[in-house]
Amino acid sequence: MNDIVYSARNITKRFGPQLALQGIDLDLHEGEILGIVGANGAGKSTLMKILSGALQADDGELRLGDNVHHMGSMLEAWQAGVAFVSQELNLFPPLSVAENLWLVPGRTGLTPTREFLTAARVQTERLGLKVPLSTPLASLSLADHQLVEIARALLQQPRVLILDEPTSALHASEVGRLHEILRGLRESGVAMIYISHFLEEVLEIADNVVVIRDGMNVPLESRGKRPTIPEIVTAMLGRASDAVHEPPARKTSTAANGVRKLGIENLRAPGLSIDSLVATQGEVVGLAGLAGSGVETVFEILFGVATPASGVIRLPSGARQAHNRPQAVASGVAYFPSDRKHLGLTLDQSIHENVSAVRSLSLGRDGPVPKVARQRQIAEERCAQIGVKMQSVDQPVSSLSGGNQQKVVFARWLEANPSLLLLDDPMRGVDINAKQEMYRIIRDLAEGDRVILFYSTDPGDYVATTDRVLVFNDGRIIDELSGERLNEHELVASMNGETAQTA
Ligand SMILES: Nc1ncnc2c1ncn2[C@@H]1O[C@H](COP(=O)(O)OP(=O)(O)OP(=O)(O)O)[C@@H](O)[C@H]1O
């Protein structure tokens, strides 16, 4: 094994009464990709923030090479050659891509040098970011934001690169490109930490895997050998997973009278052209496609935040197309957006306030906002159901880990009673167990009289939850997968236009 580049000993971190890290040890070697896995709230991001100077440990020691190093700030870490791609995507939406790439700790001025721009162009192209560097960041998709954040770290030519869920918004081809780049960096001796909830992905790219549970290292039985996924899951959860998911008994669409249905006809908008799309109550219909395929626009139109040029929309509640968000909500439409930062959570409010907030938007089952005691009870039930790791429902949402915040949003929409549920990558960043529970909940929701449209960056999610999948390309529906054809292989091929048929 090569030399140790970066090591942590007995790292401990408390947030008030919460002991987030309890004596973590870690060794990172030159030219090693170290995978770190753990359930939501296990302490991965906290540890990465400490390694990258964004947070200070309460106790423990960090060593860079042979020297004890006090990572007092992110600037110090950058200067020591430690670059961090954060799960929270610390970018500046009003600035351009180039300015975002340029702005790193310690650098002053907003104008990138010509030399930097040339390097930036090469790096972004290698990662598959297809927009000019002058593009305002705010106009890019979440996946592109993730690529910009990765490019920014790579442009620092770090000795140590920490990637916290770098692929949560990326499609398989983008993941493939990133892995190729990381393998190249490994060859040149860069040491990397790679965190992901996609365990197959971790096993594919990582040389070694570290499991963290409740802020502590969990030894793997296969010590030194390649661990298996069941072994990793058992270590993560502290027990074997009970989360064996059977794909749903798929329904075939019934357009019978008397059932609620979503009907879209001749819908035209910039980058979108749908002749017909019908989904009936009880169905989970997947809308799949690569970035820019048009799925996002469909969601935006149905939620009243984008306006089509023409077309007819009939919502399951019987209402016509909504022209703004309040109208959409009042017409029974719930939208679960993929961007965690814009999930609509009020971060400084408590979990129970957030979970019950949508009732006040007139979607509630029992109408008026329930009393606080009842709110708390509902939130407790919902959070227990999907395993939100928390101290109490009174704590602010901002104190939860990223994946647990995502689960609170999910719990919140469970408390609403929409007739049309738009789920835009709801499982991004949630751990394997919660994912299985979400699959079940989505199926249960569909069993009621709801129509569910579902999008994910993980093809496996479609197979696990949907009845059928409409594949979008260039704003059009180019394929429909159901029955035997609804498997990951066909889906990925179809999204890439390999077996596309006209639906
Ligand atoms: N700023 C904070 N204030 C209070 N508690 C916090 C704060 N940040 C994290 N925690 C708590 O520390 C624990 C570890 O959180 P962390 O974000 O490190 O988990 P994680 O393993 O990265 O989870 P995820 O997979 O969901 O991103 C959690 O219980 C979380 O609630």
The ligand as an SDF file (V2000), in Angstrom:
LIG
                    3D

 31 33  0  0  0  0  0  0  0  0999 V2000
  -25.6510   21.7390   12.0020 N   0  0  0  0  0  0  0  0  0  0  0  0
  -26.1210   20.7150   12.7110 C   0  0  0  0  0  0  0  0  0  0  0  0
  -26.7900   20.9030   13.8630 N   0  0  0  0  0  0  0  0  0  0  0  0
  -27.2540   19.8740   14.5980 C   0  0  0  0  0  0  0  0  0  0  0  0
  -27.1110   18.5790   14.2450 N   0  0  0  0  0  0  0  0  0  0  0  0
  -26.4630   18.3090   13.1000 C   0  0  0  0  0  0  0  0  0  0  0  0
  -25.9490   19.3570   12.2760 C   0  0  0  0  0  0  0  0  0  0  0  0
  -25.3410   18.7840   11.1930 N   0  0  0  0  0  0  0  0  0  0  0  0
  -25.4930   17.4560   11.3340 C   0  0  0  0  0  0  0  0  0  0  0  0
  -26.1590   17.1640   12.4790 N   0  0  0  0  0  0  0  0  0  0  0  0
  -26.5020   15.8210   12.9900 C   0  0  0  0  0  0  0  0  0  0  0  0
  -25.3390   15.0120   12.9330 O   0  0  0  0  0  0  0  0  0  0  0  0
  -25.6480   13.6970   12.4840 C   0  0  0  0  0  0  0  0  0  0  0  0
  -24.7850   13.3510   11.2920 C   0  0  0  0  0  0  0  0  0  0  0  0
  -25.2040   14.1290   10.1660 O   0  0  0  0  0  0  0  0  0  0  0  0
  -24.4570   14.0680    8.7630 P   0  0  0  0  0  0  0  0  0  0  0  0
  -24.9850   15.1750    7.9160 O   0  0  0  0  0  0  0  0  0  0  0  0
  -22.9920   14.0390    8.9800 O   0  0  0  0  0  0  0  0  0  0  0  0
  -24.9480   12.6510    8.2360 O   0  0  0  0  0  0  0  0  0  0  0  0
  -24.6890   11.9420    6.8220 P   0  0  0  0  0  0  0  0  0  0  0  0
  -24.1180   10.5930    7.1180 O   0  0  0  0  0  0  0  0  0  0  0  0
  -23.8890   12.8220    5.9380 O   0  0  0  0  0  0  0  0  0  0  0  0
  -26.1780   11.7740    6.2890 O   0  0  0  0  0  0  0  0  0  0  0  0
  -26.7990   11.8830    4.7750 P   0  0  0  0  0  0  0  0  0  0  0  0
  -26.5250   10.5710    4.1310 O   0  0  0  0  0  0  0  0  0  0  0  0
  -28.2540   12.0510    5.0650 O   0  0  0  0  0  0  0  0  0  0  0  0
  -26.1770   13.0570    4.1130 O   0  0  0  0  0  0  0  0  0  0  0  0
  -27.1480   13.7000   12.1900 C   0  0  0  0  0  0  0  0  0  0  0  0
  -27.8090   13.1110   13.2610 O   0  0  0  0  0  0  0  0  0  0  0  0
  -27.5080   15.1600   12.0700 C   0  0  0  0  0  0  0  0  0  0  0  0
  -28.8390   15.3790   12.4980 O   0  0  0  0  0  0  0  0  0  0  0  0
  1  2  1  0
  2  3  1  0
  2  7  2  0
  3  4  2  0
  4  5  1  0
  5  6  2  0
  6  7  1  0
  6 10  1  0
  7  8  1  0
  8  9  2  0
  9 10  1  0
 10 11  1  0
 11 12  1  0
 11 30  1  0
 12 13  1  0
 13 14  1  0
 13 28  1  0
 14 15  1  0
 15 16  1  0
 16 17  2  0
 16 18  1  0
 16 19  1  0
 19 20  1  0
 20 21  2  0
 20 22  1  0
 20 23  1  0
 23 24  1  0
 24 25  2  0
 24 26  1  0
 24 27  1  0
 28 29  1  0
 28 30  1  0
 30 31  1  0
M  END
$$$$
